[in-house]
């Protein structure tokens, strides 16, 4: 194993921006562990060899199982073989788009487990298993402007992303106390033309007062493609100041303040 290898663990890598990030990371030579409910033929096709990619079929609502698998994998590796190791928590779900009283407890539970509990558990497992590794360590949590701006009929999604922001800030404080702590950021990636946007545009207008703004984003061609968004997110991950602002937007400049007000999702 070359000591110049870069390892990235990515959730939600089977479609959308996650798939695009995975393809781009593989193209850059990273060893990739993709964690998603289903494997992706498109992602497999981007790997130069079988050794470059592992795809785990994993339901992230079972965060304990996912974290245990990650711990086992990382403990099986030789720390000195890796120039960097990165965890990207990208997976998330939107439950039924409706006022909170119309959403079942099961749907709420799934949204919070996938969108917040799993990133927390995986981050904990990642940091514990790689503590003391000589290479660069980073955690990137994919957030949203909706974690920083309330919206009706989006309570669960907004709450999960707001929780992800504050969780990241807390853990960043913990890591800052260590001589070689990891860098963390909860990053809003901008508005992207994905299945999630289609879900928002397809909601019942009577249940979702803001549906018009999402339709306008599509009509006015203001949505980034998954590949464009992935490239911007990965460029942010490579910034020299990565982690200095633990809650950020991909459109931030290097001196942006932590508590900016965001108007886009």
Secondary structure, 3 states (H helix, E strand, C coil): CCCCEEEEEEECCCCHHHHHHHHHHHHCCCEEEEEECCCCHHHHHCCCCHHHEEEEECCCCCHHHHHHHHHHHHHCCCHHHEEEEEEEECCCCCCCCCCHHHCCHHHHHHHHHHHHHHHHHHHHHHHHHHCCCCCEEEEEEEECHHHCCCCCCCHHHHHHHHHHHHHHHHHHHHHHCCCCCCEEEEEECCCECCHHHHHHHCCCCCCCCCHHHHHHHHHCCCCECHHHHHHHHHHHHCCCCCCCCCEEECCCCCCCCCCCCCCCC
